[in-house]
Amino acid sequence: MHKYCDCSFCGGEVKEEKVELDYRYNGELYIFQNVPTGVCQQCGEKYLTAEVAKKIKHKILTKEKWDKIVAIPVDEFTESVTT
């Protein structure tokens, strides 16, 4: 388990949790589950260690076998919004 500093945004305590992480790289969306991530207990900001970030990038670049592939609906929001 990694020891994290306090949150750089709100100063809250950051604790390590296993989270689902959406990661965008070169216009593609990748979803990683059970990622050890520092999560601010006050505002929810997430922090990755350099080691975890390198492992994520390596997995994307080497195209290792993925556990699942899912279709994600995408729609462009074009309606005007009035307040």
Order of alpha helices (4+ residues) and beta strands (2+ residues): beta-beta-beta-alpha
